[in-house]
Amino acid sequence: MSGLKERKNAQQKSGDVTDLILHDILAGVLAPGVWLKQIDLEQRYKSTRPEVRRALDRLVQKRLVEHVPNRGYHVFEPDGRQAEEVSDIRVILETAVADKVVAHASELAIGKLRGLANRFDELIMNGTMIELYEANLAFHHELLALCGNRELVNLITEIRQRTSSAPVSQWKTRARIEQSSREHHQMIDAIAGGDIEALKRVTVMHIKQM
């Protein structure tokens, strides 16, 4: 029993390290192209070499980290083609469930979306880029969850991770951040008004950063 418990604890710790590295990649702390020295990661996350190695291998499977034989690991750096193709996939999936999002949106759900959008707005002025990034994720997760299909929400979340999600690459200018904020409120207005086509249009603009 003790051996089984130790293995479970090791798996849990490795999972925690994976989540920590994943968070730092998506938040831009570990930028695209950065080499990931295992000894640095051990110290940063207070973990053992095997835990870090298992975490990196998991992230390789998710295509967030790339392993180059005899050279080690680095944060995956997608090219423009891949980023465009991932955006196209997101457009297909997210617009396909716009009708379900509208149908399932109660007044309470719309109020929660308003609160999350307002939180994003506040952070434009007073927050860090990492806080802004996480507020953006929270808004979109809550919106997509209204479709009622958790597997689709998980799939879209995974697909988003296949391109660099660092704030500096998402929002190159203050104007683009403010435009994203306006689009959040436009999505909510479309949902509240039962306007499926308007929600689709704003979703496409938002994903494509038009």
C-alpha positions as CSV (number, residue, x, y, z in Angstrom):
1,M,0.0,0.0,0.0
2,S,2.8,2.4,0.9
3,G,4.4,1.9,-2.5
4,L,1.1,2.6,-4.3
5,K,0.6,5.8,-2.2
6,E,4.1,6.9,-3.1
7,R,3.5,6.4,-6.8
8,K,0.2,8.4,-6.6
9,N,2.0,11.2,-4.7
10,A,4.7,11.3,-7.4
11,Q,2.1,11.4,-10.2
12,Q,0.3,14.2,-8.4
13,K,3.5,16.3,-7.9
14,S,4.4,15.8,-11.6
15,G,0.9,16.9,-12.6
16,D,1.4,20.0,-10.4
17,V,4.7,20.8,-12.1
18,T,3.1,20.4,-15.5
19,D,0.4,22.9,-14.5
20,L,2.9,25.4,-13.2
21,I,5.0,25.3,-16.4
22,L,1.9,25.4,-18.5
23,H,0.7,28.5,-16.7
24,D,4.0,30.3,-17.2
25,I,4.1,29.4,-20.9
26,L,0.5,30.7,-21.5
27,A,1.1,33.8,-19.4
28,G,4.2,34.7,-21.3
29,V,6.7,34.2,-18.4
30,L,8.3,31.5,-20.5
31,A,8.3,33.0,-24.0
32,P,8.0,31.1,-27.3
33,G,11.4,29.8,-28.3
34,V,12.9,29.9,-24.8
35,W,15.1,26.9,-24.0
36,L,14.0,25.1,-20.9
37,K,17.0,23.9,-18.8
38,Q,15.8,21.2,-16.5
39,I,18.1,22.3,-13.7
40,D,16.6,25.8,-13.8
41,L,13.1,24.4,-13.8
42,E,13.9,22.2,-10.8
43,Q,15.0,25.2,-8.8
44,R,12.1,27.4,-10.1
45,Y,9.4,24.9,-9.2
46,K,11.2,23.2,-6.3
47,S,10.9,19.8,-8.0
48,T,13.0,16.8,-8.8
49,R,14.6,16.0,-12.2
50,P,12.2,13.1,-12.9
51,E,9.2,15.3,-12.1
52,V,10.3,18.0,-14.4
53,R,11.1,15.5,-17.1
54,R,7.7,14.0,-17.0
55,A,6.1,17.4,-17.0
56,L,8.1,18.4,-20.1
57,D,7.2,15.2,-21.9
58,R,3.5,15.9,-21.2
59,L,3.8,19.4,-22.6
60,V,5.5,17.9,-25.7
61,Q,2.4,15.8,-26.2
62,K,0.3,18.9,-26.0
63,R,2.6,20.6,-28.6
64,L,3.4,23.4,-26.2
65,V,7.0,22.3,-25.8
66,E,9.3,20.9,-28.4
67,H,12.1,18.3,-27.7
68,V,15.2,18.5,-29.9
69,P,17.3,15.4,-29.5
70,N,20.7,16.1,-27.9
71,R,19.8,19.7,-27.3
72,G,16.8,19.6,-24.8
73,Y,13.5,21.3,-24.6
74,H,12.2,24.7,-25.6
75,V,8.9,26.4,-25.6
76,F,7.2,25.7,-28.9
77,E,7.2,28.6,-31.3
78,P,4.4,28.3,-33.9
79,D,4.8,29.8,-37.4
80,G,2.2,32.2,-38.9
81,R,0.6,29.4,-40.9
82,Q,-0.1,27.3,-37.9
83,A,-1.5,30.3,-35.9
84,E,-3.8,31.1,-38.8
85,E,-5.0,27.5,-39.1
86,V,-5.7,27.3,-35.4
87,S,-7.7,30.5,-35.6
88,D,-9.7,29.0,-38.5
89,I,-10.5,25.9,-36.4
90,R,-11.6,28.1,-33.4
91,V,-13.9,30.1,-35.7
92,I,-15.6,26.9,-37.0
93,L,-16.1,25.5,-33.5
94,E,-17.0,28.6,-31.6
95,T,-19.5,30.0,-34.2
96,A,-21.0,26.5,-34.5
97,V,-22.3,26.6,-30.9
98,A,-23.4,30.3,-30.9
99,D,-27.1,29.2,-31.1
100,K,-26.6,27.0,-28.0
101,V,-24.8,29.7,-26.1
102,V,-27.7,32.1,-26.8
103,A,-30.4,29.5,-25.9
104,H,-28.8,28.6,-22.6
105,A,-28.0,32.1,-21.4
106,S,-30.1,33.1,-18.4
107,E,-30.1,36.5,-16.8
108,L,-27.8,35.2,-14.1
109,A,-25.3,33.8,-16.6
110,I,-25.4,37.1,-18.6
111,G,-24.8,39.0,-15.3
112,K,-21.8,36.8,-14.6
113,L,-20.4,37.4,-18.0
114,R,-20.8,41.2,-17.5
115,G,-18.9,40.9,-14.2
116,L,-16.0,39.1,-15.9
117,A,-15.9,41.6,-18.8
118,N,-15.9,44.4,-16.3
119,R,-13.0,42.7,-14.4
120,F,-11.0,42.6,-17.7
121,D,-11.7,46.3,-18.2
122,E,-10.5,47.2,-14.7
123,L,-7.3,45.3,-15.3
124,I,-6.5,47.2,-18.4
125,M,-5.9,50.2,-16.2
126,N,-4.7,48.6,-13.0
127,G,-3.5,45.1,-13.6
128,T,-0.6,43.2,-14.9
129,M,-0.5,41.5,-18.3
130,I,-0.7,38.1,-16.6
131,E,-3.8,39.1,-14.7
132,L,-5.3,40.5,-17.9
133,Y,-4.6,37.3,-19.7
134,E,-6.2,35.2,-17.0
135,A,-9.2,37.4,-16.9
136,N,-9.6,37.0,-20.6
137,L,-9.5,33.2,-20.3
138,A,-12.0,33.3,-17.5
139,F,-14.5,35.3,-19.6
140,H,-14.2,33.1,-22.7
141,H,-14.4,29.9,-20.6
142,E,-17.6,31.1,-19.0
143,L,-19.1,32.1,-22.3
144,L,-18.3,28.8,-24.0
145,A,-19.5,26.8,-21.1
146,L,-23.0,28.1,-21.9
147,C,-23.1,25.8,-24.9
148,G,-23.5,22.9,-22.5
149,N,-20.8,20.7,-24.1
150,R,-17.9,20.3,-21.7
151,E,-15.9,18.2,-24.2
152,L,-16.1,21.0,-26.8
153,V,-15.0,23.6,-24.2
154,N,-12.0,21.4,-23.3
155,L,-11.2,20.9,-26.9
156,I,-11.2,24.6,-27.7
157,T,-9.1,25.3,-24.6
158,E,-6.6,22.7,-25.8
159,I,-6.6,24.2,-29.3
160,R,-5.9,27.7,-28.0
161,Q,-2.8,26.3,-26.4
162,R,-1.3,25.2,-29.7
163,T,-0.3,28.8,-30.6
164,S,1.5,31.3,-28.4
165,S,-1.0,32.7,-26.0
166,A,1.3,35.1,-24.3
167,P,-0.3,38.5,-23.8
168,V,2.4,40.3,-25.8
169,S,1.6,38.3,-28.9
170,Q,-2.2,38.6,-28.4
171,W,-2.3,42.3,-27.7
172,K,0.5,44.1,-29.5
173,T,-1.0,47.6,-28.8
174,R,-3.1,49.2,-26.1
175,A,-5.7,49.9,-28.8
176,R,-6.0,46.2,-29.5
177,I,-6.6,45.4,-25.8
178,E,-9.3,48.1,-25.7
179,Q,-10.9,46.6,-28.8
180,S,-10.9,43.2,-27.2
181,S,-12.7,44.7,-24.2
182,R,-15.4,46.3,-26.5
183,E,-15.8,43.0,-28.3
184,H,-16.4,41.2,-25.0
185,H,-19.3,43.6,-24.3
186,Q,-20.6,43.2,-27.9
187,M,-20.7,39.5,-27.4
188,I,-22.7,39.9,-24.2
189,D,-25.1,42.3,-25.9
190,A,-25.6,39.9,-28.7
191,I,-26.3,37.0,-26.3
192,A,-28.7,39.2,-24.2
193,G,-30.5,40.2,-27.3
194,G,-30.8,36.7,-28.7
195,D,-28.9,37.7,-31.8
196,I,-27.0,34.6,-32.9
197,E,-25.7,36.2,-36.1
198,A,-24.3,39.2,-34.3
199,L,-22.6,36.8,-31.8
200,K,-21.0,34.9,-34.7
201,R,-19.7,38.1,-36.3
202,V,-18.1,39.5,-33.2
203,T,-16.6,36.1,-32.4
204,V,-14.9,35.9,-35.8
205,M,-13.5,39.5,-35.4
206,H,-12.3,38.6,-31.9
207,I,-10.5,35.4,-32.8
208,K,-9.0,36.8,-36.0
209,Q,-8.0,40.1,-34.2
210,M,-9.5,42.1,-37.1
